[in-house]
Amino acid sequence: MTIEYIGKADTMLAEYTAMLARSDARNAEAKALLAEAEELAAEVRHLESTEFMMTPDEIAQSTAHKAMLSQQIDMKSSRVLRLHRETFQEWESWTTRQY
């Protein structure tokens, strides 16, 4: 092996390791966001299942609260999609790189 080849291999390995670490961090964040979104969705399902026992005023409050929860779920879901897109784009960029 030449020194140039070893240097390229070391560089490639270091970049790959860093990319995997970033990917792991994004995946951990995505997993946490999905767990939070599931908790919010469970709260929405609970509200929906108890609406038949509510007064009209309580239903209005419940509807507003569900809308707020749904908005939070959508924000978390959007962030998860962005994280996965970033991971894919980084992987795609890395695999097409010339060393």
Backbone hydrogen bonds in HBPLUS format (Angstrom, degrees):
<---DONOR---> <-ACCEPTOR-->    atom                        ^
c    i                          cat <-CA-CA->   ^        H-A-AA   ^      H-
h    n   atom  resd res      DA  || num        DHA   H-A  angle D-A-AA Bond
n    s   type  num  typ     dist DA aas  dist angle  dist       angle   num
A0006-ILE N   A0002-THR O   3.01 MM   4  6.29 164.8  2.04 153.5 157.5     1
A0007-GLY N   A0003-ILE O   2.90 MM   4  6.06 157.2  1.95 148.0 154.4     2
A0008-LYS N   A0004-GLU O   2.96 MM   4  6.24 154.1  2.03 147.5 154.3     3
A0009-ALA N   A0005-TYR O   2.87 MM   4  6.12 159.2  1.91 151.6 157.7     4
A0010-ASP N   A0006-ILE O   2.86 MM   4  6.05 157.0  1.91 148.9 155.3     5
A0011-THR N   A0007-GLY O   2.95 MM   4  6.12 157.0  2.01 144.0 150.5     6
A0012-MET N   A0008-LYS O   2.83 MM   4  6.01 164.7  1.85 151.8 156.4     7
A0013-LEU N   A0009-ALA O   2.90 MM   4  6.04 161.4  1.94 147.9 152.9     8
A0014-ALA N   A0010-ASP O   2.95 MM   4  6.11 158.7  1.99 146.8 152.6     9
A0015-GLU N   A0011-THR O   2.91 MM   4  6.13 163.3  1.94 154.3 158.8    10
A0016-TYR N   A0012-MET O   2.89 MM   4  6.02 157.0  1.94 147.8 154.7    11
A0017-THR N   A0013-LEU O   2.89 MM   4  6.02 161.2  1.93 148.4 153.4    12
A0018-ALA N   A0014-ALA O   2.99 MM   4  6.18 157.0  2.04 145.3 151.5    13
A0019-MET N   A0015-GLU O   2.89 MM   4  6.08 153.4  1.96 144.1 151.9    14
A0020-LEU N   A0016-TYR O   2.92 MM   4  6.19 157.8  1.97 150.7 156.3    15
A0021-ALA N   A0017-THR O   3.02 MM   4  6.26 151.6  2.10 143.9 151.6    16
A0022-ARG N   A0018-ALA O   2.97 MM   4  6.27 158.9  2.02 149.9 155.1    17
A0023-SER N   A0019-MET O   2.88 MM   4  6.10 156.8  1.94 148.4 155.6    18
A0024-ASP N   A0020-LEU O   2.82 MM   4  6.03 157.8  1.87 148.0 153.8    19
A0025-ALA N   A0021-ALA O   2.99 MM   4  6.23 155.2  2.06 145.4 151.9    20
A0026-ARG N   A0022-ARG O   2.92 MM   4  6.21 159.2  1.97 149.5 155.1    21
A0027-ASN N   A0023-SER O   2.83 MM   4  6.05 159.0  1.87 151.4 157.8    22
A0028-ALA N   A0024-ASP O   2.90 MM   4  6.08 153.1  1.97 146.1 153.2    23
A0029-GLU N   A0025-ALA O   3.00 MM   4  6.24 158.3  2.05 146.3 152.1    24
A0030-ALA N   A0026-ARG O   2.85 MM   4  6.07 159.6  1.89 149.6 155.8    25
A0031-LYS N   A0027-ASN O   2.88 MM   4  6.04 155.9  1.94 145.5 151.9    26
A0032-ALA N   A0028-ALA O   3.05 MM   4  6.29 157.3  2.10 146.5 151.9    27
A0033-LEU N   A0029-GLU O   2.91 MM   4  6.16 159.9  1.95 151.9 157.8    28
A0034-LEU N   A0030-ALA O   2.87 MM   4  6.09 157.8  1.92 150.6 156.4    29
A0035-ALA N   A0031-LYS O   3.05 MM   4  6.26 150.5  2.14 142.4 150.2    30
A0036-GLU N   A0032-ALA O   2.96 MM   4  6.26 157.3  2.01 149.2 155.3    31
A0037-ALA N   A0033-LEU O   2.84 MM   4  6.09 157.5  1.89 149.0 155.8    32
A0038-GLU N   A0034-LEU O   2.91 MM   4  6.09 149.9  2.01 142.5 150.3    33
A0039-GLU N   A0035-ALA O   3.06 MM   4  6.37 151.6  2.14 144.9 152.0    34
A0040-LEU N   A0036-GLU O   3.04 MM   4  6.38 156.4  2.10 149.4 155.7    35
A0041-ALA N   A0037-ALA O   2.85 MM   4  6.09 154.8  1.91 146.7 154.3    36
A0042-ALA N   A0038-GLU O   2.87 MM   4  6.09 148.9  1.97 145.0 153.2    37
A0043-GLU N   A0039-GLU O   3.09 MM   4  6.39 148.1  2.19 140.9 149.1    38
A0044-VAL N   A0040-LEU O   2.97 MM   4  6.34 151.0  2.05 146.7 154.9    39
A0045-ARG N   A0041-ALA O   2.89 MM   4  6.18 161.2  1.93 150.5 155.1    40
A0046-HIS N   A0042-ALA O   2.92 MM   4  6.14 151.4  2.01 143.2 151.2    41
A0047-LEU N   A0043-GLU O   2.96 MM   4  6.23 162.2  1.99 149.8 154.0    42
A0048-GLU N   A0044-VAL O   2.91 MM   4  6.17 161.1  1.95 152.7 158.2    43
A0049-SER N   A0045-ARG O   2.94 MM   4  6.11 146.9  2.05 142.7 151.5    44
A0050-THR N   A0046-HIS O   3.14 MM   4  6.36 127.6  2.43 142.7 155.4    45
A0050-THR N   A0047-LEU O   3.22 MM   3  5.30 142.7  2.37  98.5 108.9    46
A0053-MET N   A0050-THR O   3.13 MM   3  5.77 157.1  2.18 116.5 122.9    47
A0054-MET N   A0051-GLU O   2.98 MM   3  5.10 164.2  2.00 111.4 116.6    48
A0059-ILE N   A0055-THR O   2.83 MM   4  6.10 152.4  1.91 156.3 165.2    49
A0060-ALA N   A0056-PRO O   3.02 MM   4  6.27 153.1  2.10 143.4 149.8    50
A0061-GLN N   A0057-ASP O   3.01 MM   4  6.34 157.8  2.06 147.1 153.0    51
A0062-SER N   A0058-GLU O   2.76 MM   4  5.94 156.2  1.82 146.6 154.2    52
A0063-THR N   A0059-ILE O   2.80 MM   4  5.98 156.4  1.85 149.0 155.2    53
A0064-ALA N   A0060-ALA O   3.05 MM   4  6.29 158.2  2.10 145.5 150.8    54
A0065-HIS N   A0061-GLN O   2.91 MM   4  6.12 157.6  1.96 147.9 154.6    55
A0066-LYS N   A0062-SER O   2.79 MM   4  5.99 159.4  1.83 152.4 158.1    56
A0067-ALA N   A0063-THR O   2.99 MM   4  6.16 152.1  2.07 142.9 150.3    57
A0068-MET N   A0064-ALA O   3.06 MM   4  6.36 154.0  2.13 144.7 151.2    58
A0069-LEU N   A0065-HIS O   2.89 MM   4  6.18 158.7  1.93 150.9 157.2    59
A0070-SER N   A0066-LYS O   2.79 MM   4  5.95 158.4  1.84 149.0 155.2    60
A0071-GLN N   A0067-ALA O   2.98 MM   4  6.17 148.6  2.08 141.5 149.8    61
A0072-GLN N   A0068-MET O   3.05 MM   4  6.38 154.5  2.12 145.7 152.2    62
A0073-ILE N   A0069-LEU O   2.88 MM   4  6.19 155.8  1.94 150.5 157.7    63
A0074-ASP N   A0070-SER O   2.89 MM   4  6.11 160.3  1.93 147.5 152.5    64
A0075-MET N   A0071-GLN O   2.96 MM   4  6.22 153.1  2.03 146.9 154.0    65
A0076-LYS N   A0072-GLN O   2.98 MM   4  6.22 162.1  2.01 150.4 154.8    66
A0077-SER N   A0073-ILE O   2.84 MM   4  6.05 159.8  1.88 152.8 159.1    67
A0078-SER N   A0074-ASP O   2.88 MM   4  6.01 154.6  1.94 144.7 151.6    68
A0079-ARG N   A0075-MET O   3.02 MM   4  6.25 154.5  2.09 144.5 151.2    69
A0080-VAL N   A0076-LYS O   2.98 MM   4  6.27 155.1  2.04 147.6 154.3    70
A0081-LEU N   A0077-SER O   2.98 MM   4  6.28 159.5  2.02 149.3 154.4    71
A0082-ARG N   A0078-SER O   2.94 MM   4  6.24 155.4  2.00 147.6 154.4    72
A0083-LEU N   A0079-ARG O   2.90 MM   4  6.16 158.7  1.94 151.4 157.1    73
A0084-HIS N   A0080-VAL O   2.97 MM   4  6.25 161.0  2.01 153.1 157.7    74
A0085-ARG N   A0081-LEU O   2.87 MM   4  6.06 152.7  1.95 145.8 154.1    75
A0086-GLU N   A0082-ARG O   2.85 MM   4  6.08 158.6  1.89 152.0 157.5    76
A0087-THR N   A0083-LEU O   3.02 MM   4  6.28 159.5  2.06 147.1 152.5    77
A0088-PHE N   A0084-HIS O   2.92 MM   4  6.15 162.5  1.95 148.3 153.0    78
A0089-GLN N   A0085-ARG O   2.82 MM   4  6.02 167.4  1.83 154.8 158.5    79
A0090-GLU N   A0086-GLU O   2.88 MM   4  6.02 158.1  1.93 148.7 154.9    80
A0091-TRP N   A0087-THR O   2.93 MM   4  6.10 160.6  1.97 148.6 154.2    81
A0092-GLU N   A0088-PHE O   2.79 MM   4  5.98 164.9  1.81 155.1 159.7    82
A0093-SER N   A0089-GLN O   2.89 MM   4  6.01 158.1  1.94 144.3 150.4    83
A0094-TRP N   A0090-GLU O   2.89 MM   4  6.07 156.8  1.95 147.1 153.8    84
A0095-THR N   A0091-TRP O   2.90 MM   4  6.13 158.4  1.94 153.8 159.2    85
A0096-THR N   A0092-GLU O   3.24 MM   4  6.39 136.2  2.44 140.5 150.4    86
A0097-ARG N   A0094-TRP O   3.31 MM   3  5.26 154.6  2.38  99.2 106.7    87
